[in-house]
Amino acid sequence: MGRAATAAYYAETLRQIDAGWSTEQIGRAWDRNPVPERYTLDLWFVRDSEPGEDEDEEL
């Protein structure tokens, strides 16, 4: 379950979208996914980021 079920739901929804669905119908279909995948992103501070190209120049 999980990834395979979500992939199957996604594929079936894409086949139906090709039949001329509106953007509202597409949104409702994604909201009704019976087995949405969930992810956890765990971040921690290691060091300050390096300045980008724009940040090197003085204004």
HUBELFEN-V167981 format. One record per residue. PHI is phi in whole degrees, -180 to 180 (NA if undefined). OMEGA is omega in whole degrees, -180 to 180 (* if undefined). D_FIRST is the distance of its C-alpha to the first C-alpha in Angstrom with 2 decimals. Layout:
phi:PHI omega:OMEGA d_first:D_FIRST
phi:PHI omega:OMEGA d_first:D_FIRST
This chain:
phi:NA omega:179 d_first:0.00
phi:83 omega:-175 d_first:3.80
phi:-62 omega:-178 d_first:6.20
phi:-66 omega:180 d_first:5.76
phi:-67 omega:178 d_first:5.41
phi:-65 omega:179 d_first:8.06
phi:-63 omega:179 d_first:9.95
phi:-65 omega:178 d_first:10.27
phi:-63 omega:179 d_first:11.49
phi:-61 omega:-179 d_first:13.71
phi:-62 omega:180 d_first:15.16
phi:-65 omega:179 d_first:15.96
phi:-65 omega:178 d_first:17.53
phi:-62 omega:178 d_first:19.55
phi:-63 omega:180 d_first:20.87
phi:-73 omega:179 d_first:22.04
phi:-60 omega:179 d_first:23.59
phi:-62 omega:-179 d_first:25.74
phi:-85 omega:175 d_first:27.25
phi:94 omega:179 d_first:29.13
phi:-69 omega:174 d_first:27.07
phi:-85 omega:179 d_first:28.82
phi:-64 omega:178 d_first:27.61
phi:-66 omega:179 d_first:27.25
phi:-65 omega:179 d_first:24.95
phi:-64 omega:179 d_first:22.78
phi:-60 omega:179 d_first:22.66
phi:-65 omega:179 d_first:21.75
phi:-63 omega:180 d_first:18.89
phi:-67 omega:179 d_first:17.38
phi:-67 omega:-178 d_first:18.12
phi:-90 omega:180 d_first:16.30
phi:-55 omega:-176 d_first:12.87
phi:-71 omega:-178 d_first:10.76
phi:-137 omega:-180 d_first:8.04
phi:-66 omega:176 d_first:10.45
phi:-79 omega:178 d_first:10.19
phi:-127 omega:180 d_first:12.86
phi:-129 omega:174 d_first:15.29
phi:-118 omega:178 d_first:18.34
phi:-111 omega:-177 d_first:21.47
phi:-109 omega:-177 d_first:24.05
phi:-114 omega:174 d_first:27.48
phi:-146 omega:-178 d_first:30.87
phi:-77 omega:178 d_first:34.39
phi:-111 omega:180 d_first:35.89
phi:-161 omega:175 d_first:38.91
phi:-64 omega:178 d_first:40.36
phi:-73 omega:178 d_first:39.21
phi:-78 omega:-179 d_first:41.68
phi:-65 omega:176 d_first:43.69
phi:-79 omega:-179 d_first:42.75
phi:-60 omega:-178 d_first:45.36
phi:-72 omega:-175 d_first:46.51
phi:-82 omega:-180 d_first:46.89
phi:-73 omega:-175 d_first:49.40
phi:-90 omega:174 d_first:52.12
phi:-85 omega:180 d_first:54.31
phi:-83 omega:* d_first:54.77
